[in-house]
């Protein structure tokens, strides 16, 4: 979260406000917010993206 906040500070503040997590704009507060907000990483590189679950 802190890395994204450096690149997109306004979006980071808005996200924190939207989910009700306090962030004062400092790196430490965005790190804390990153612990409180569940994140999902989507990777379109094609590596490891195959479904390995059997669907019988």
C-alpha positions, 0 to 999 in steps of 0.5 A, a space after each residue: 500500500 505504501 508503494 502505491 501511495 507514493 505513486 498515487 497519493 490521492 487514490 490511496 487517500 480516497 481508498 482509505 477514506 472509502 473503507 474507513 481506514 484512517 491514513 494521515 498521508 504518511 508512509 507509516 499510516 499507509 503501511 498500517 492501512 495495507 495491513 487492514 485492507 485486504 488486497 488481491 494481486 492480479 498477474 497477467 504475465 501468464 506464469 502460474 495462471 493455469 487452473 490446477 484444480 480438477 473439475 470432474 
